Amino acid sequence: MTQASMWQGVLPAITTPFTADGQVDHEFLARHASQLIDAGCRGIVPLGSLGEAATLAFEEKLAVLRTLVKAMGGRAPVIPGIAALSTDEAVRLARAAEASGCRGLMVLPPYVYSTDWREMGAHVRAVLSATDLPCMLYNNPIAYTTDFAPAQIAELAAEFPNLQAVKESSGDVRRVTAVRALLGDRLQVLVGLDDAIVEGLAAGATGWVAGLVNAYPKESVKLFALARDGGAEAAQSLYFWFLPLLRLDTVPKFVQLIKLVQEVVGMGSEQVRAPRLPLAGAEREAAMKIIRHAIATHPEA
């Protein structure tokens, strides 16, 4: 796989599976990653928001990466999220990811602390310069309250040849167009919200860092191909079926929701790590109504 093609197609933001006693389930993690690649996904993106990375200790993160690199066996790249409370820890994680055999990095702003471009830019520059691995900048102002504007992304791209892509999760599809207008093919743009994929591809995105793919990998790969090759009209039927599920990716309890879908369809467990708790009561029943409807109306049902 060329470096450019690393940023094309469906890249699962893989969930981190936990056992009943709260430990990372490495056996399932390896098996699940292989299932996703077998379904047509192009790489694996662990340690992101959906991967509950903020609840994992440094050594747990490294163990996850070692498991995934071994499971992939060179078939597909492992592209971990690089985020931490401090810049020093993020740099250590980036270097450790490279040493473990990861083939790319997804660079996030730091947890908790959000400030101005001078400080956020310095943080990102430190991580980008820590390794020679190809990198994807993660812009998610909704979750991280740090917004990397297109002009700032262009500034980083001019400085760092290894910055090759941006995961755009602002919720504004115009950002895809704005980045491409400034940078053309210099930087690949990937859609970072599940329910914006058809619109994002129409604007020129080349990839999709997806969440519900953990439960529905074949459907996600098919939807991407239909939208890429035939546009909104070709993708419409599958997209409209999928949308109620895809929208579960865009609310505060998206981790619990996506893991619940995984459990119901036999693709994982809803076990999460505290402070998250599995859904309960009316909230759980509302989610189950969406899931049951999706199963009952599945295009192949």
MIDOSE-1310 file (N, C-alpha, C; in nm, 2 decimals, decimal comma, always signed):
residues 301
mtqa	+0,08/-0,12/+0,00/+0,00/+0,00/+0,00/+0,09/+0,12/+0,00; +0,06/+0,22/-0,09/+0,14/+0,34/-0,10/+0,09/+0,43/+0,02; +0,17/+0,53/+0,05/+0,13/+0,62/+0,15/+0,00/+0,70/+0,11; -0,01/+0,73/-0,01/-0,13/+0,81/-0,05/-0,26/+0,72/-0,04
smwq	-0,25/+0,59/-0,07/-0,36/+0,50/-0,06/-0,40/+0,47/+0,08; -0,31/+0,50/+0,18/-0,34/+0,48/+0,32/-0,46/+0,56/+0,36; -0,49/+0,67/+0,29/-0,59/+0,76/+0,33/-0,71/+0,75/+0,24; -0,74/+0,63/+0,19/-0,85/+0,61/+0,10/-0,93/+0,50/+0,15
gvlp	-1,06/+0,50/+0,13/-1,15/+0,40/+0,17/-1,20/+0,41/+0,31; -1,25/+0,30/+0,37/-1,30/+0,29/+0,50/-1,20/+0,25/+0,60; -1,17/+0,34/+0,70/-1,08/+0,31/+0,81/-1,16/+0,31/+0,94; -1,18/+0,19/+1,00/-1,25/+0,18/+1,12/-1,18/+0,25/+1,24
aitt	-1,25/+0,34/+1,31/-1,21/+0,38/+1,44/-1,25/+0,27/+1,53; -1,16/+0,18/+1,55/-1,20/+0,05/+1,62/-1,22/+0,08/+1,77; -1,33/+0,01/+1,82/-1,35/+0,02/+1,96/-1,25/-0,07/+2,04; -1,23/-0,04/+2,16/-1,15/-0,12/+2,25/-1,24/-0,21/+2,33
pfta	-1,22/-0,34/+2,31/-1,31/-0,44/+2,38/-1,25/-0,46/+2,52; -1,35/-0,48/+2,62/-1,31/-0,50/+2,75/-1,37/-0,63/+2,80; -1,30/-0,70/+2,89/-1,36/-0,82/+2,95/-1,45/-0,78/+3,07; -1,52/-0,87/+3,13/-1,61/-0,84/+3,24/-1,54/-0,78/+3,35
dgqv	-1,41/-0,81/+3,37/-1,34/-0,74/+3,49/-1,27/-0,62/+3,45; -1,30/-0,56/+3,33/-1,25/-0,43/+3,29/-1,11/-0,43/+3,22; -1,06/-0,55/+3,18/-0,93/-0,55/+3,12/-0,95/-0,55/+2,96; -0,85/-0,51/+2,89/-0,86/-0,51/+2,74/-0,86/-0,66/+2,70
dhef	-0,96/-0,68/+2,61/-0,98/-0,82/+2,56/-0,90/-0,83/+2,43; -0,77/-0,87/+2,44/-0,68/-0,87/+2,33/-0,72/-0,98/+2,23; -0,77/-1,09/+2,27/-0,81/-1,19/+2,18/-0,92/-1,15/+2,09; -1,02/-1,09/+2,14/-1,13/-1,04/+2,06/-1,08/-0,92/+1,97
larh	-1,00/-0,83/+2,03/-0,95/-0,72/+1,95/-0,88/-0,76/+1,82; -0,80/-0,86/+1,83/-0,73/-0,91/+1,71/-0,82/-0,97/+1,61; -0,92/-1,05/+1,66/-1,02/-1,12/+1,58/-1,11/-1,01/+1,51; -1,15/-0,91/+1,58/-1,24/-0,81/+1,53/-1,17/-0,73/+1,42
asql	-1,04/-0,69/+1,45/-0,97/-0,61/+1,34/-0,96/-0,69/+1,21; -0,93/-0,82/+1,23/-0,92/-0,91/+1,11/-1,06/-0,91/+1,03; -1,17/-0,92/+1,11/-1,30/-0,92/+1,04/-1,32/-0,79/+0,96; -1,28/-0,68/+1,02/-1,30/-0,55/+0,95/-1,22/-0,55/+0,82
idag	-1,10/-0,59/+0,82/-1,01/-0,59/+0,70/-1,07/-0,70/+0,60; -1,11/-0,81/+0,65/-1,17/-0,91/+0,56/-1,30/-0,86/+0,49; -1,37/-0,76/+0,55/-1,49/-0,70/+0,49/-1,46/-0,60/+0,39; -1,33/-0,56/+0,38/-1,29/-0,46/+0,28/-1,24/-0,33/+0,33
crgi	-1,23/-0,31/+0,46/-1,17/-0,19/+0,52/-1,02/-0,18/+0,49; -0,97/-0,06/+0,49/-0,83/-0,04/+0,44/-0,73/-0,03/+0,55; -0,77/-0,01/+0,67/-0,67/+0,00/+0,78/-0,75/+0,01/+0,91; -0,68/+0,02/+1,02/-0,74/+0,02/+1,15/-0,69/+0,14/+1,23
vplg	-0,78/+0,21/+1,29/-0,75/+0,34/+1,36/-0,79/+0,31/+1,51; -0,69/+0,27/+1,59/-0,72/+0,25/+1,73/-0,69/+0,37/+1,81; -0,73/+0,37/+1,94/-0,69/+0,47/+2,04/-0,75/+0,61/+2,01; -0,87/+0,61/+1,94/-0,94/+0,73/+1,92/-1,04/+0,76/+2,03
slge	-1,13/+0,85/+2,00/-1,24/+0,88/+2,10/-1,32/+0,76/+2,12; -1,36/+0,69/+2,01/-1,45/+0,57/+2,01/-1,37/+0,46/+2,08; -1,24/+0,46/+2,07/-1,16/+0,36/+2,13/-1,13/+0,38/+2,28; -1,20/+0,48/+2,34/-1,19/+0,51/+2,48/-1,04/+0,53/+2,53
aatl	-0,96/+0,59/+2,44/-0,82/+0,60/+2,47/-0,79/+0,68/+2,59; -0,88/+0,78/+2,63/-0,85/+0,86/+2,75/-0,86/+0,78/+2,87; -0,92/+0,66/+2,87/-0,93/+0,58/+2,99/-0,82/+0,47/+2,99; -0,74/+0,46/+2,89/-0,63/+0,36/+2,89/-0,50/+0,42/+2,94
afee	-0,43/+0,34/+3,02/-0,29/+0,38/+3,06/-0,20/+0,37/+2,94; -0,08/+0,43/+2,95/+0,02/+0,43/+2,85/+0,05/+0,29/+2,81; +0,08/+0,21/+2,90/+0,12/+0,07/+2,87/+0,01/-0,01/+2,81; -0,11/+0,02/+2,85/-0,23/-0,05/+2,78/-0,24/-0,01/+2,64
klav	-0,21/+0,12/+2,61/-0,22/+0,17/+2,47/-0,11/+0,09/+2,39; +0,01/+0,08/+2,44/+0,11/+0,01/+2,36/+0,08/-0,14/+2,34; +0,01/-0,20/+2,44/-0,03/-0,34/+2,43/-0,13/-0,35/+2,32; -0,23/-0,26/+2,31/-0,33/-0,26/+2,20/-0,26/-0,25/+2,07
lrtl	-0,16/-0,16/+2,05/-0,09/-0,15/+1,93/-0,02/-0,27/+1,89; +0,05/-0,33/+1,98/+0,12/-0,46/+1,95/+0,03/-0,57/+1,91; -0,09/-0,58/+1,97/-0,19/-0,68/+1,93/-0,23/-0,65/+1,79; -0,26/-0,53/+1,76/-0,32/-0,50/+1,63/-0,21/-0,51/+1,52
vkam	-0,09/-0,47/+1,54/+0,02/-0,49/+1,44/+0,04/-0,63/+1,41; +0,04/-0,71/+1,51/+0,06/-0,86/+1,49/-0,06/-0,92/+1,42; -0,18/-0,87/+1,45/-0,30/-0,93/+1,39/-0,31/-0,89/+1,24; -0,26/-0,77/+1,21/-0,27/-0,73/+1,07/-0,16/-0,80/+0,99
ggra	-0,05/-0,82/+1,05/+0,06/-0,90/+0,98/+0,10/-0,84/+0,84; +0,09/-0,71/+0,83/+0,13/-0,64/+0,71/+0,02/-0,62/+0,61; -0,10/-0,68/+0,64/-0,21/-0,67/+0,54/-0,27/-0,53/+0,53; -0,27/-0,46/+0,64/-0,33/-0,33/+0,65/-0,26/-0,25/+0,75
pvip	-0,25/-0,12/+0,74/-0,18/-0,03/+0,83/-0,26/-0,01/+0,96; -0,19/+0,00/+1,07/-0,24/+0,04/+1,20/-0,21/+0,18/+1,22; -0,31/+0,27/+1,24/-0,29/+0,41/+1,24/-0,35/+0,47/+1,37; -0,27/+0,46/+1,48/-0,33/+0,50/+1,61/-0,35/+0,65/+1,63
giaa	-0,45/+0,68/+1,71/-0,47/+0,81/+1,76/-0,36/+0,85/+1,86; -0,31/+0,96/+1,85/-0,20/+1,01/+1,94/-0,25/+1,13/+2,01; -0,29/+1,10/+2,14/-0,35/+1,21/+2,22/-0,30/+1,18/+2,37; -0,29/+1,29/+2,44/-0,24/+1,28/+2,58/-0,28/+1,41/+2,65
lstd	-0,26/+1,40/+2,78/-0,28/+1,53/+2,86/-0,16/+1,63/+2,84; -0,04/+1,57/+2,81/+0,07/+1,66/+2,79/+0,14/+1,64/+2,65; +0,21/+1,73/+2,60/+0,28/+1,72/+2,48/+0,39/+1,61/+2,49; +0,46/+1,61/+2,60/+0,57/+1,51/+2,62/+0,51/+1,37/+2,61
eavr	+0,40/+1,34/+2,67/+0,34/+1,21/+2,66/+0,30/+1,18/+2,52; +0,24/+1,27/+2,45/+0,20/+1,25/+2,31/+0,32/+1,22/+2,22; +0,43/+1,29/+2,24/+0,55/+1,26/+2,17/+0,60/+1,12/+2,20; +0,60/+1,08/+2,32/+0,64/+0,95/+2,36/+0,56/+0,84/+2,30
lara	+0,43/+0,87/+2,30/+0,33/+0,77/+2,24/+0,36/+0,76/+2,09; +0,38/+0,87/+2,02/+0,41/+0,87/+1,88/+0,53/+0,78/+1,84; +0,63/+0,81/+1,92/+0,76/+0,73/+1,90/+0,74/+0,58/+1,93; +0,67/+0,55/+2,03/+0,64/+0,41/+2,07/+0,56/+0,35/+1,97
aeas	+0,46/+0,42/+1,91/+0,38/+0,36/+1,80/+0,46/+0,33/+1,68; +0,55/+0,41/+1,64/+0,64/+0,38/+1,53/+0,73/+0,26/+1,56; +0,78/+0,25/+1,68/+0,86/+0,14/+1,72/+0,79/+0,01/+1,72; +0,66/+0,02/+1,75/+0,57/-0,11/+1,76/+0,53/-0,16/+1,62
gcrg	+0,56/-0,08/+1,51/+0,53/-0,12/+1,38/+0,41/-0,06/+1,32; +0,35/+0,05/+1,38/+0,24/+0,12/+1,32/+0,29/+0,19/+1,20; +0,21/+0,21/+1,10/+0,25/+0,27/+0,97/+0,20/+0,41/+0,95; +0,13/+0,46/+1,04/+0,08/+0,60/+1,03/+0,03/+0,64/+1,17
lmvl	+0,00/+0,77/+1,18/-0,05/+0,83/+1,31/-0,17/+0,92/+1,28; -0,26/+0,92/+1,37/-0,37/+1,02/+1,37/-0,34/+1,12/+1,49; -0,31/+1,24/+1,46/-0,26/+1,34/+1,56/-0,38/+1,42/+1,61; -0,40/+1,41/+1,74/-0,51/+1,49/+1,81/-0,46/+1,60/+1,89
ppyv	-0,54/+1,70/+1,92/-0,50/+1,80/+2,02/-0,50/+1,73/+2,15; -0,44/+1,80/+2,25/-0,43/+1,73/+2,38/-0,57/+1,72/+2,45; -0,58/+1,62/+2,54/-0,70/+1,61/+2,62/-0,72/+1,73/+2,71; -0,84/+1,77/+2,74/-0,88/+1,86/+2,84/-0,84/+2,01/+2,81
ystd	-0,72/+2,03/+2,78/-0,67/+2,17/+2,76/-0,69/+2,21/+2,62; -0,77/+2,32/+2,60/-0,79/+2,38/+2,47/-0,76/+2,53/+2,48; -0,69/+2,58/+2,38/-0,65/+2,72/+2,39/-0,63/+2,78/+2,25; -0,54/+2,86/+2,23/-0,53/+2,93/+2,10/-0,43/+2,86/+2,00
wrem	-0,42/+2,91/+1,88/-0,35/+2,84/+1,78/-0,20/+2,84/+1,81; -0,15/+2,94/+1,88/+0,00/+2,93/+1,91/+0,03/+2,81/+2,00; -0,05/+2,78/+2,10/-0,02/+2,66/+2,18/-0,06/+2,53/+2,11; -0,18/+2,53/+2,05/-0,22/+2,41/+1,99/-0,13/+2,37/+1,87
gahv	-0,09/+2,48/+1,80/+0,00/+2,46/+1,68/+0,13/+2,40/+1,73; +0,18/+2,45/+1,84/+0,31/+2,40/+1,90/+0,30/+2,25/+1,94; +0,18/+2,22/+2,00/+0,16/+2,08/+2,03/+0,16/+1,99/+1,91; +0,09/+2,02/+1,81/+0,08/+1,94/+1,69/+0,22/+1,93/+1,62
ravl	+0,29/+2,04/+1,62/+0,42/+2,04/+1,55/+0,52/+1,95/+1,63; +0,51/+1,94/+1,76/+0,59/+1,85/+1,83/+0,56/+1,71/+1,80; +0,44/+1,67/+1,78/+0,40/+1,53/+1,75/+0,44/+1,50/+1,61; +0,41/+1,59/+1,51/+0,45/+1,57/+1,37/+0,60/+1,55/+1,35
satd	+0,68/+1,62/+1,43/+0,82/+1,61/+1,41/+0,88/+1,50/+1,49; +0,80/+1,43/+1,57/+0,86/+1,32/+1,66/+0,89/+1,19/+1,58; +0,83/+1,17/+1,46/+0,86/+1,06/+1,38/+0,85/+1,10/+1,23; +0,89/+1,00/+1,15/+0,88/+1,03/+1,00/+0,75/+0,96/+0,95
lpcm	+0,67/+0,90/+1,03/+0,55/+0,83/+0,99/+0,45/+0,93/+0,92; +0,38/+0,88/+0,82/+0,27/+0,97/+0,76/+0,17/+0,99/+0,86; +0,12/+1,12/+0,87/+0,02/+1,16/+0,97/-0,10/+1,21/+0,91; -0,21/+1,20/+0,99/-0,34/+1,25/+0,97/-0,38/+1,34/+1,09
lynn	-0,40/+1,47/+1,06/-0,45/+1,56/+1,17/-0,60/+1,54/+1,19; -0,64/+1,53/+1,32/-0,78/+1,51/+1,35/-0,84/+1,64/+1,40; -0,93/+1,69/+1,32/-1,00/+1,82/+1,36/-1,14/+1,79/+1,40; -1,16/+1,80/+1,53/-1,29/+1,77/+1,59/-1,32/+1,88/+1,70
piay	-1,36/+2,00/+1,65/-1,39/+2,10/+1,75/-1,51/+2,08/+1,84; -1,60/+1,99/+1,80/-1,72/+1,96/+1,88/-1,67/+1,89/+2,00; -1,59/+1,79/+1,99/-1,54/+1,71/+2,10/-1,43/+1,77/+2,18; -1,33/+1,83/+2,11/-1,21/+1,87/+2,17/-1,20/+2,02/+2,19
ttdf	-1,30/+2,10/+2,14/-1,31/+2,24/+2,15/-1,18/+2,31/+2,09; -1,11/+2,24/+2,01/-1,00/+2,30/+1,94/-1,03/+2,29/+1,79; -1,03/+2,40/+1,72/-1,07/+2,40/+1,58/-0,95/+2,44/+1,50; -0,90/+2,34/+1,41/-0,79/+2,37/+1,32/-0,86/+2,42/+1,19
apaq	-0,84/+2,55/+1,17/-0,90/+2,62/+1,05/-0,82/+2,57/+0,93; -0,89/+2,57/+0,81/-0,82/+2,53/+0,69/-0,68/+2,60/+0,66; -0,68/+2,73/+0,69/-0,55/+2,81/+0,67/-0,44/+2,75/+0,77; -0,48/+2,72/+0,89/-0,38/+2,66/+0,98/-0,34/+2,52/+0,94
iael	-0,43/+2,44/+0,89/-0,39/+2,31/+0,84/-0,30/+2,33/+0,72; -0,32/+2,43/+0,63/-0,23/+2,45/+0,52/-0,09/+2,49/+0,57; -0,09/+2,57/+0,68/+0,04/+2,61/+0,73/+0,12/+2,49/+0,78; +0,05/+2,40/+0,85/+0,12/+2,28/+0,89/+0,17/+2,19/+0,78
aaef	+0,08/+2,18/+0,67/+0,12/+2,10/+0,56/+0,24/+2,15/+0,49; +0,25/+2,28/+0,48/+0,37/+2,34/+0,42/+0,50/+2,31/+0,50; +0,48/+2,30/+0,63/+0,60/+2,28/+0,71/+0,64/+2,13/+0,73; +0,54/+2,04/+0,72/+0,56/+1,90/+0,75/+0,52/+1,81/+0,64
pnlq	+0,62/+1,76/+0,56/+0,58/+1,67/+0,44/+0,51/+1,55/+0,49; +0,53/+1,50/+0,61/+0,46/+1,38/+0,66/+0,32/+1,40/+0,70; +0,27/+1,53/+0,70/+0,13/+1,55/+0,73/+0,06/+1,53/+0,59; -0,01/+1,42/+0,58/-0,07/+1,38/+0,45/-0,22/+1,39/+0,44
avke	-0,28/+1,40/+0,56/-0,43/+1,39/+0,56/-0,49/+1,47/+0,68; -0,62/+1,49/+0,67/-0,69/+1,55/+0,78/-0,82/+1,48/+0,80; -0,85/+1,44/+0,92/-0,98/+1,38/+0,95/-1,07/+1,50/+0,99; -1,17/+1,53/+0,91/-1,25/+1,64/+0,93/-1,38/+1,61/+1,00
ssgd	-1,40/+1,65/+1,12/-1,52/+1,62/+1,20/-1,59/+1,74/+1,26; -1,58/+1,85/+1,19/-1,64/+1,97/+1,24/-1,79/+1,97/+1,22; -1,84/+1,88/+1,14/-1,98/+1,88/+1,11/-2,02/+1,97/+0,99; -1,92/+2,04/+0,94/-1,95/+2,14/+0,83/-1,88/+2,09/+0,71
vrrv	-1,96/+2,03/+0,61/-1,90/+1,97/+0,50/-1,83/+2,07/+0,41; -1,85/+2,20/+0,43/-1,78/+2,30/+0,36/-1,63/+2,30/+0,39; -1,60/+2,25/+0,51/-1,46/+2,24/+0,54/-1,38/+2,15/+0,44; -1,44/+2,05/+0,39/-1,38/+1,96/+0,30/-1,34/+2,04/+0,17
tavr	-1,43/+2,12/+0,13/-1,41/+2,21/+0,01/-1,30/+2,31/+0,04; -1,31/+2,37/+0,16/-1,21/+2,48/+0,19/-1,07/+2,42/+0,20; -1,05/+2,30/+0,26/-0,92/+2,25/+0,26/-0,87/+2,21/+0,12; -0,95/+2,16/+0,04/-0,91/+2,12/-0,09/-0,88/+2,24/-0,18
allg	-0,96/+2,35/-0,16/-0,93/+2,47/-0,23/-0,79/+2,53/-0,20; -0,75/+2,51/-0,08/-0,62/+2,56/-0,04/-0,51/+2,47/-0,08; -0,53/+2,34/-0,07/-0,42/+2,24/-0,08/-0,43/+2,15/-0,20; -0,54/+2,14/-0,27/-0,56/+2,05/-0,38/-0,54/+1,91/-0,34
drlq	-0,45/+1,84/-0,41/-0,42/+1,70/-0,38/-0,31/+1,68/-0,28; -0,25/+1,80/-0,23/-0,14/+1,79/-0,13/-0,18/+1,71/-0,01; -0,31/+1,73/+0,03/-0,36/+1,67/+0,16/-0,49/+1,60/+0,13; -0,50/+1,47/+0,17/-0,62/+1,40/+0,16/-0,72/+1,44/+0,27
vlvg	-0,84/+1,45/+0,24/-0,94/+1,48/+0,35/-1,03/+1,35/+0,37; -1,04/+1,32/+0,50/-1,13/+1,20/+0,53/-1,24/+1,25/+0,62; -1,36/+1,19/+0,59/-1,48/+1,23/+0,67/-1,47/+1,16/+0,81; -1,49/+1,24/+0,91/-1,48/+1,18/+1,05/-1,61/+1,16/+1,12
ldda	-1,72/+1,20/+1,06/-1,86/+1,18/+1,12/-1,93/+1,08/+1,03; -1,99/+0,98/+1,10/-2,06/+0,87/+1,03/-2,17/+0,92/+0,93; -2,24/+1,02/+0,98/-2,36/+1,06/+0,90/-2,33/+1,17/+0,80; -2,21/+1,19/+0,76/-2,17/+1,29/+0,66/-2,09/+1,23/+0,55
iveg	-2,09/+1,10/+0,54/-2,00/+1,04/+0,44/-2,04/+1,06/+0,29; -2,17/+1,06/+0,26/-2,21/+1,08/+0,12/-2,18/+1,22/+0,08; -2,21/+1,32/+0,17/-2,19/+1,46/+0,15/-2,04/+1,49/+0,14; -1,96/+1,42/+0,23/-1,82/+1,45/+0,23/-1,75/+1,40/+0,10
laag	-1,79/+1,28/+0,05/-1,73/+1,23/-0,07/-1,77/+1,31/-0,19; -1,89/+1,37/-0,19/-1,93/+1,46/-0,30/-1,84/+1,58/-0,30; -1,79/+1,62/-0,18/-1,71/+1,74/-0,18/-1,56/+1,72/-0,20; -1,53/+1,59/-0,22/-1,39/+1,55/-0,26/-1,31/+1,48/-0,15
atgw	-1,38/+1,43/-0,05/-1,30/+1,35/+0,05/-1,27/+1,21/-0,01; -1,16/+1,15/+0,04/-1,11/+1,03/-0,02/-1,13/+0,91/+0,08; -1,16/+0,94/+0,21/-1,17/+0,83/+0,30/-1,27/+0,86/+0,41; -1,30/+0,76/+0,49/-1,40/+0,77/+0,60/-1,35/+0,70/+0,72
vagl	-1,32/+0,77/+0,83/-1,28/+0,71/+0,95/-1,42/+0,69/+1,03; -1,46/+0,57/+1,03/-1,60/+0,54/+1,06/-1,62/+0,47/+1,20; -1,74/+0,48/+1,26/-1,76/+0,42/+1,38/-1,86/+0,30/+1,38; -1,97/+0,31/+1,31/-2,07/+0,20/+1,30/-2,01/+0,09/+1,22
vnay	-1,90/+0,11/+1,15/-1,84/+0,00/+1,08/-1,80/-0,11/+1,17; -1,78/-0,08/+1,30/-1,75/-0,19/+1,39/-1,86/-0,29/+1,40; -1,98/-0,25/+1,37/-2,10/-0,34/+1,38/-2,14/-0,39/+1,24; -2,12/-0,30/+1,14/-2,17/-0,33/+1,01/-2,06/-0,30/+0,91
pkes	-1,96/-0,38/+0,90/-1,84/-0,35/+0,81/-1,88/-0,37/+0,67; -1,94/-0,47/+0,63/-1,97/-0,49/+0,48/-2,06/-0,38/+0,43; -2,16/-0,34/+0,51/-2,25/-0,23/+0,47/-2,18/-0,10/+0,46; -2,08/-0,08/+0,55/-2,01/+0,05/+0,55/-1,92/+0,06/+0,42
vklf	-1,85/-0,05/+0,39/-1,77/-0,06/+0,27/-1,85/-0,04/+0,14; -1,97/-0,11/+0,14/-2,05/-0,09/+0,02/-2,11/+0,05/+0,01; -2,15/+0,11/+0,12/-2,20/+0,25/+0,11/-2,09/+0,34/+0,06; -1,97/+0,33/+0,11/-1,86/+0,41/+0,07/-1,84/+0,40/-0,08
alar	-1,83/+0,27/-0,13/-1,81/+0,25/-0,28/-1,92/+0,31/-0,36; -2,05/+0,29/-0,32/-2,16/+0,34/-0,39/-2,15/+0,50/-0,40; -2,12/+0,56/-0,29/-2,12/+0,71/-0,29/-2,00/+0,76/-0,37; -1,89/+0,69/-0,36/-1,77/+0,73/-0,43/-1,78/+0,72/-0,58
dgga	-1,84/+0,61/-0,62/-1,84/+0,57/-0,76/-1,97/+0,63/-0,83; -2,08/+0,63/-0,76/-2,21/+0,67/-0,82/-2,27/+0,79/-0,76; -2,22/+0,85/-0,66/-2,28/+0,97/-0,60/-2,39/+0,94/-0,51; -2,46/+1,05/-0,47/-2,57/+1,04/-0,37/-2,68/+0,95/-0,42
eaaq	-2,72/+0,96/-0,55/-2,83/+0,88/-0,60/-2,80/+0,73/-0,59; -2,68/+0,69/-0,62/-2,65/+0,55/-0,62/-2,65/+0,50/-0,47; -2,61/+0,59/-0,38/-2,60/+0,55/-0,24/-2,73/+0,56/-0,16; -2,82/+0,63/-0,22/-2,94/+0,68/-0,14/-3,01/+0,57/-0,06
slyf	-3,04/+0,46/-0,13/-3,12/+0,36/-0,06/-3,05/+0,30/+0,06; -2,92/+0,26/+0,05/-2,85/+0,21/+0,16/-2,82/+0,32/+0,26; -2,79/+0,44/+0,22/-2,77/+0,55/+0,31/-2,89/+0,58/+0,40; -3,01/+0,58/+0,34/-3,13/+0,61/+0,42/-3,16/+0,50/+0,52
wflp	-3,13/+0,38/+0,48/-3,14/+0,27/+0,58/-3,05/+0,28/+0,70; -2,92/+0,32/+0,66/-2,81/+0,33/+0,76/-2,82/+0,45/+0,85; -2,88/+0,56/+0,80/-2,87/+0,69/+0,87/-2,91/+0,68/+1,02; -3,02/+0,62/+1,06/-3,05/+0,62/+1,20/-2,94/+0,56/+1,29
llrl	-2,87/+0,46/+1,24/-2,76/+0,40/+1,31/-2,64/+0,50/+1,30; -2,61/+0,55/+1,19/-2,49/+0,64/+1,17/-2,51/+0,76/+1,26; -2,63/+0,81/+1,29/-2,64/+0,92/+1,38/-2,61/+0,89/+1,52; -2,60/+0,77/+1,56/-2,56/+0,73/+1,69/-2,42/+0,77/+1,72
dtvp	-2,34/+0,80/+1,61/-2,20/+0,83/+1,62/-2,18/+0,98/+1,66; -2,29/+1,06/+1,66/-2,28/+1,20/+1,67/-2,33/+1,26/+1,80; -2,35/+1,18/+1,91/-2,41/+1,22/+2,03/-2,31/+1,18/+2,14; -2,33/+1,25/+2,26/-2,23/+1,23/+2,37/-2,20/+1,08/+2,41
kfvq	-2,30/+1,00/+2,41/-2,28/+0,86/+2,45/-2,26/+0,77/+2,33; -2,19/+0,82/+2,23/-2,17/+0,74/+2,11/-2,09/+0,61/+2,13; -2,00/+0,61/+2,23/-1,93/+0,49/+2,26/-2,02/+0,38/+2,31; -2,10/+0,41/+2,41/-2,20/+0,31/+2,46/-2,30/+0,27/+2,35
likl	-2,34/+0,36/+2,27/-2,44/+0,33/+2,16/-2,38/+0,23/+2,06; -2,26/+0,27/+2,01/-2,20/+0,18/+1,91/-2,16/+0,05/+1,96; -2,11/+0,04/+2,08/-2,08/-0,09/+2,14/-2,21/-0,17/+2,17; -2,32/-0,11/+2,20/-2,45/-0,18/+2,21/-2,49/-0,24/+2,07
vqev	-2,48/-0,16/+1,97/-2,51/-0,21/+1,83/-2,42/-0,34/+1,81; -2,29/-0,32/+1,84/-2,20/-0,44/+1,82/-2,25/-0,56/+1,89; -2,29/-0,55/+2,01/-2,33/-0,66/+2,09/-2,46/-0,72/+2,03; -2,56/-0,64/+1,99/-2,68/-0,69/+1,94/-2,66/-0,77/+1,81
vgmg	-2,57/-0,72/+1,73/-2,55/-0,79/+1,60/-2,44/-0,89/+1,60; -2,39/-0,92/+1,72/-2,29/-1,03/+1,73/-2,15/-0,99/+1,69; -2,12/-0,86/+1,70/-1,98/-0,81/+1,66/-1,90/-0,75/+1,77; -1,94/-0,79/+1,89/-1,87/-0,73/+2,01/-1,95/-0,73/+2,13
seqv	-1,90/-0,66/+2,23/-1,96/-0,65/+2,36/-1,99/-0,50/+2,40; -2,10/-0,48/+2,47/-2,13/-0,34/+2,51/-2,05/-0,30/+2,64; -1,96/-0,38/+2,68/-1,87/-0,35/+2,80/-1,79/-0,22/+2,78; -1,80/-0,13/+2,86/-1,73/+0,00/+2,85/-1,65/+0,02/+2,98
rapr	-1,56/+0,11/+2,98/-1,48/+0,14/+3,10/-1,53/+0,26/+3,17; -1,54/+0,26/+3,30/-1,59/+0,37/+3,38/-1,49/+0,49/+3,36; -1,54/+0,61/+3,36/-1,68/+0,65/+3,41/-1,80/+0,61/+3,32; -1,77/+0,57/+3,19/-1,89/+0,53/+3,11/-1,95/+0,40/+3,18
lpla	-2,08/+0,39/+3,16/-2,16/+0,28/+3,20/-2,25/+0,23/+3,08; -2,28/+0,10/+3,07/-2,37/+0,06/+2,97/-2,50/+0,14/+2,98; -2,57/+0,15/+2,87/-2,70/+0,23/+2,87/-2,80/+0,15/+2,95; -2,90/+0,23/+3,00/-3,00/+0,16/+3,09/-3,13/+0,24/+3,07
gaer	-3,24/+0,18/+3,11/-3,37/+0,24/+3,11/-3,42/+0,29/+2,98; -3,49/+0,40/+2,98/-3,55/+0,46/+2,86/-3,44/+0,49/+2,75; -3,33/+0,53/+2,79/-3,22/+0,56/+2,70/-3,18/+0,43/+2,62; -3,17/+0,32/+2,69/-3,13/+0,20/+2,62/-3,24/+0,15/+2,53
eaam	-3,37/+0,16/+2,58/-3,48/+0,12/+2,50/-3,49/+0,20/+2,37; -3,47/+0,33/+2,38/-3,47/+0,42/+2,26/-3,37/+0,37/+2,16; -3,25/+0,34/+2,21/-3,14/+0,29/+2,12/-3,18/+0,15/+2,06; -3,24/+0,06/+2,14/-3,28/-0,07/+2,09/-3,39/-0,06/+1,99
kiir	-3,47/+0,04/+2,00/-3,58/+0,06/+1,90/-3,51/+0,09/+1,76; -3,41/+0,17/+1,76/-3,34/+0,20/+1,64/-3,27/+0,08/+1,58; -3,21/+0,00/+1,67/-3,13/-0,11/+1,63/-3,23/-0,22/+1,57; -3,34/-0,25/+1,64/-3,43/-0,35/+1,60/-3,49/-0,31/+1,46
haia	-3,52/-0,18/+1,44/-3,58/-0,14/+1,32/-3,47/-0,16/+1,20; -3,35/-0,13/+1,23/-3,24/-0,15/+1,13/-3,23/-0,30/+1,09; -3,24/-0,38/+1,19/-3,23/-0,53/+1,17/-3,35/-0,58/+1,08; -3,46/-0,53/+1,12/-3,59/-0,57/+1,05/-3,59/-0,52/+0,91
thpe	-3,54/-0,41/+0,88/-3,54/-0,35/+0,75/-3,41/-0,36/+0,67; -3,32/-0,44/+0,72/-3,19/-0,45/+0,65/-3,22/-0,48/+0,50; -3,14/-0,42/+0,41/-3,16/-0,45/+0,27/-3,15/-0,59/+0,23; -3,09/-0,67/+0,31/-3,08/-0,82/+0,27/-3,17/-0,90/+0,36
a	-3,25/-0,84/+0,45/-3,34/-0,91/+0,54/-3,45/-0,98/+0,46
